[in-house]
Amino acid sequence: MPLRTILSQRLTPPSESSVAQCPASTLRRQLLAGAALAPLAGGTLAQDAMPAPPASYPSEYEVTVARAMREGAVHVYASTDLDAAQPLIRAFEARYPGIRVRYADLNTIDLHQRFLAESAALGQAQPAPDAAHADVLWSTAMDLQIKLVNDGYAQRYQSPERSGLPGWAVWRDEAWGTTFEPAVIVYNRNHFAGTKPPGSRSGLARLLQEHAPRWRGKVVTYDVERSGVGYLLAQQDARMGSEFWYLAQALGRAHARLSMSTADMIERIASGEYVLGYNLLGSYALSLMERGAGIDVIAPRDYTLVMSRVAFIARRAPRPNAARLWLDFLLSRAGQTVLGRSASQLYTVRTDTDSPHTAAALSERLGYALRPISVGPGLLAAQDTLRKRAFLARWREAMRG
């Protein structure tokens, strides 16, 4: 037999069908026989032994790990800044050597549109295993994520981490809430020295109305037409009552600045370029405060919306097993602890992490008025075409002052 044929037989890993039929103990021996030498996607080599799943996971999870090692990579489209996600990526790659995380840091709208364009380009075909196509989508635009799930773009997966999550954070075993982040008022301490900052939406609206010249061009909020999370929060505000539109008009009269970037807005508030921001994600502000920035955070006492970054596995993910490993790690106690210790200190949806940045700790710090936005079909109304068009028209009118 030619040498090339012998090497080919030795280096060919078992097929997925044969892997699926193997008991876990047999599976590991079979994979180790060839996988240690077989090249993986991304140019890395498998390790001497397959990474062991967490002890609490079912024994058949070894099959998922084995297939993921053969896939060799996972492509994640995310709206979480790369700086915040980098510790999570490093921890995942350390746990599963040989699986590379290809991370695309995108604006929520760009993420949504890019995924839809890629899916349309595929037609009815399944992407190749090495295709530059999303395996996992992870976004702050909860309503856009839920719409994709509802439209059939996600695959159902029974994660072994399901029991560690609150009920409001999971929908149909397809959409998964991963963080606990309040929408808050952020202000510059120096500007408010000797002055009591507003503690509610009505208080902020009155302040803007009574001192409009002083606030002109100094207040900032999300551009709801270009920011997915901004639109989500504004829609949720409008559902809570008409007071939101009173505030929106006050923001318009103050010539409020509009932005797509949470980090940029908060940094400009800290520098004094802006003096106050409305409906900003508190995780960024709280972490910057702890690093000494001259800002403070108000959780509005009328109610404080809490959103969650929603993740799902693409239905036609080219690397579905690596995607499951990534999602499970993101939801796990270990992964959530890493998130809580990141530079942005994302508050975790789990309550059992080794981090001070948990949902329970945040509730204790900010009070009883927290209103988590449930991951589920209630978010679909915000994406109704006619309703969205009418909402944005009213928003534009308010912003004209």
Buried (B, 14 or more C-beta within 10 A) or exposed (E): EEEEEEEEEEEEBBEEEEBEEBEBEEBBEBBBEBBBEBEBBBEBBBBEEBBEBBEEBEEEBBBBBBBBBBBBBBBBBBBBBEEBBBBBBEBBBEBBBBBBBBBBBBBBBBBBEBBBEBBEEEEEEEBEEEBEBBBBBBBBBBBBBBBBBBEEBBBEBEBBBBEBBBEBBBBEBBBBBBBBBBBBBBBBBEBBEEEEBBBBBBBBBBBBBEEBEEBBEBBBBBBBBBBBBBBBBBBBBBEEEEBBBBBBBBBBBBBBBBBBBBBEBBBBBBEEBBBBBBBBBBBBBBBBBEEEBBBBBBBBBEBBBBBBBBBBBBBBBBBBBBBBBBBBBBBBBBBBBBBBBBBBBBBBBBBEBEBEBBBEBBBEBBEEBBEBBBBBBBBBEBBEEEEBEEBBEEBEEBBEB
